[in-house]
Amino acid sequence: TVKQEEMIRLLNPMLRGWAQYHSPVVAKQAYTRVEHLIFRKLWRWSKRRHSNKNADWVRKTYFHTVGGRDWVFSAPVVYEDGRKGLLELYQLSGTEIHRHKKIKGGFDPFDPMWEQYGEQLRQERMWNSMRYRKQWAKLYMSQGGLCAHCGCALTDDTGWHDHHLEYRVHGGT
């Protein structure tokens, strides 16, 4: 008896989490298969809710066209500012696949010659992890947007580097 809008709000976090968990592997075929299974379940759910209505009415009521995609399970909503829109179910197949980057065979994290390479690997990994984004935001706010080590501005252009962190063993927080 749950409303369509509420069902979408319940399913979206689960679908998004599942898709992001599987994003480092080759999962496009799995995403497509699960999307198909979800579609079949949602179709049966919507038909069961309105057993006396025909299939065309059910399709027009529960499935809409969003952009270039047809048959998107979505509900019309009115936002707080008065705008109207569609709350749509998360699209699994739209999740970006992040390939694992191979590390060079001679890489030694304890060798000072490889320090820049290791820092570059960690910086690239940072953008794919929410934990690092939170760390960067706290660092940015606490230091007024400047690096504590080199004094340069922390921007998208200058980037984020490990030397911007002051480790606890060196007196940092």
C-alpha angles and dihedrals in degrees: 000000000000115000120249094245091052092048091054091049090051096046101042098070091047093048093045092049093048092048094048091048090056096039096100092062133061096275106143092108091047091049091052093047094049091046089054092049091048090049091053092050093047091048091052090046093052093045090049091051091054106029093158094055125084124248094254092057091049091049093050092047101046107019122057139175112255116184106315094336121100126199096032112166100232141146128216111245137182113221125218092260091055098258119137123223147141125272103211134193114257112266109229095191089057091064111114116240111227111205119214111252114228117234119228113261095236095051113132115180090203096052113094090215090066096044095102092048092050091048090051091051092051091047092054091047090050094067091058096051125073090205091063093045090056089047091051092048092051091046091049094050096044094050098041093245094303131110112250091213106043102013094231121139117264104230138141088263098050093039131201122290134185091245087068088070118081105208122220092243087061095048100273128130 
